[in-house]
Amino acid sequence: MDFLPTLWFVAIAALWIGYLLLEGFDLGVGMLLLTSTRDEKQRRLMLNSIGPVWDGNEVWLITAGAATFAAFPLWYASLFSTLYVPLTLVLIGLILRAVAIEYRGKGISDAWRRMWDRALGIGSFIAAFGVGAALTLTTTGLPIDANGDRVGGPFVWLTPYAVLGGLAVVGFCLAHASAFLGLKTLGEVRERSGRFLVRWAPVALLPLVAWVLVIQFRSGTIITWALVALAVVAVVFAWLSARAGREGRAFLGLSIFLVLGAASIFAAVYPVVLPSTLDHAFDLTIDNAASGSYTLGVMSVVTAIGLPLVLLYQGWTYWVFRQRLGVHHLPDTHAVEPATARR
């Protein structure tokens, strides 16, 4: 196998893992707004914890899709056309949550804020579930023929594997968001997040564990099983750290768990990028789905120059906004008097 297609398979896997790692906790924060608290200042505190980073985290999703389009156009075409319905819902969910974040503070009534809180929570759930379903089907297979075209109706993708993957990402987002809020906030929000993580993380992470095990039993190797074992160690470390009130270690442990678990999935399915559930002869691989060597070479040069700059900038953003926040840092809400025209 050529080096460049393998390199870009690894790069795309890293982009998806980076998206789940960074966007996961702010999607989870959005979902937690649906049930966590009715105290307005605490809800504002939760939103402020992700305020400086949520839009930058979404860049990883755009980059992962663009990299797939450029490096593996047949993979992109088959995946996105077959999953047109769920990916459209993901787009609607992302738009809904972005509008909710921006518009929530434009009114001062409780009804206005509740409406946008629900929009944010529902949009976050739709986005997380849809991305999880798409990634799971990428690794378990879709009904595509020899030309990479979908066989079946528009909802042929809606399988038990799709539901499992959607729940896997939703569950991880909730657990990671709880660890993040414990790490970034003070007072009641921090304490409540810690209790939620200790009580519900073992349940929330079960679908992700099931997804990992399904792939390993189907095509795992010694290396991928070793990654799974390390992921188990990481998640146990995270839970024990949460019980001890060590939020930083809990967040780190969950992050390592995701990275190792997702890496074991991508490594197990390699070199297949999209299996066919009709006939394995129709599988898309890094060889038959990749762009030409010239295209991949140019992409590699551009990425080698641009990616370090992006990582440095995003790392700097997290460093600048690393301090904990409490409700005492937030000003009281107030009405803004409309401007009047001068006579």
Secondary structure by P-SEA (a helix, b strand, c coil): ccaaaaaaaaaaaaaaaaaaacaaaaaaaaaacccccccaaaaaaaaaaccccccccaaaaaaaaaaaaaccaaaaaaaaaaaaaaaaaaaaaaaaaaaaaaaccccccaaaaaaaaaaaaaaaaaaaaaaaaaaaaaaccccccccccccccccccccaaaaaaaaaaaaaaaaaaaaaaaaccccaaaaaaaaaaaccccccaaaaaaaaaaaaaacccaaaaaaaaaaaaaaaaaaaaaaacaaaaaaaaaaaaaaaaaaaaaaaacccccccccccccccccccccccaaaaaaaaaaaaacaaaaaaaaaaaaaaacccccccccccbbbbccccccc
